[in-house]
Every structure is written in C-alpha cells, then in structure tokens.
Amino acid sequence: MKNEKELLEKNGLSVSGLVLGIVGVCLFWTPFLGQILGSLAIIFGAITRKRQYGVAGLVLGIVNLVLFTIMLVLPLIWVASTI
C-alpha cells in the first residue's frame, strides 16, 4: 500500500512538472509568472527525473529560463549597439 502511494506521488509530481513547464514556456515573456513556473518545473522535474514526464518538465523549465534570458539580453545588446 505504501509503495503505491509513493508511486502515485511521484507520478503526480512528474505530471505537475510537465504542466508547469508547458505553461511556463507559453508565458516566458511575462515578468514573473513564467520564471516562477519554469523554476517549479525544474524543481519537480529534478525530483522525478527518472520518469518520462519528469524529464520533459525539467527540459521545458530549462528552455523557459533560457528563452527569458535571451529576451532580457537581446534588447540590452541592441541598445548598446546603437550608442
């Protein structure tokens, strides 16, 4: 019984990481919401990385934060090049 409960908890965390990763990638351009969702997707994905959905959540969380970083850096480069 305990093993089934642990299995369901891990499965729930991996699906949560996947959903947070998908929503986070869709909202990466928002100031805080996308980064919070991406960070949670990375955390949940790292906890359940042995499961298929856990790895997907981890990857989507990383993609989210990379896209946000690019979105921050490109305007700074553009402004610096026009000066």
C-alpha angles and dihedrals in degrees: 000000000000092000091055091051092051090047092052092047092053091046090050092050092049093050090046090053091050094049092046089049093052094047091043093054090050091051101036091121094062113099101242112352097069093048094049091049092046092050092050090048089054092049095047091042092051091050092051101029093133090069125076096239091045092059091047091052091049092051094045091049091052091047089051094054093044091052091049091050091050090048089055098043101046096062090048091053091047092051092046091051093053094054 
